[in-house]
């Protein structure tokens, strides 16, 4: 049987773990076991964070729309209900963008809904 040296695979794996842990504090950037543990936590937090991001942006859009329709004597929920009744299919992201950057266009949408 020929001799098999297994250093290359282990070294590649170790390098990959430490490369991902670059920028971590203390031993978590240089010690393989700590780095691996820190990465498992970091990746799970990142996964959760990607889901939370969608939630938080939707809340932001709703707040912006609500702030935009209040001066016109409407609430957010009544405005969205009226949009659905009139079959105006603009999503919250677009509506909030209009409310913030193009108030005159947003005002026309609100007047069309009233």
LINGINOR-V771419 format. One record per residue. D_CENTER is the distance of its C-alpha to the mean C-alpha in Angstrom with 2 decimals. Layout:
# LINGINOR-V771419
D_CENTER  D_CENTER
This chain:
# LINGINOR-V771419
54.52  52.78  50.71  46.91  44.97  41.45  40.18  38.16  35.70  35.19  34.81  32.22  30.14  30.62  29.72  26.49  25.44  26.49  24.83  21.39  22.36  23.23  22.38  22.55  25.15  28.67  29.79  26.40  26.45  30.03  31.03  30.01  29.90  27.82  25.46  24.98  24.36  21.84  19.97  19.90  18.29  15.81  14.75  14.53  12.38  10.01  10.10  9.55  6.67  4.78  6.30  6.01  2.62  4.55  7.44  7.26  6.97  9.72  11.65  11.66  12.99  15.48  16.68  17.28  19.14  21.11  22.11  23.20  25.37  27.00  29.54  30.63  31.56  28.85  26.21  22.72  23.82  27.09  25.51  23.17  26.23  28.40  26.05  26.29  30.05  30.54  28.45  26.24  23.19  20.58  17.04  15.35  13.26  16.65  18.54  16.56  16.96  20.62  21.08  19.98  21.46  24.18  25.70  28.89  27.23  25.27  28.63  30.23  27.71  28.38  32.12  31.99  30.46  32.99
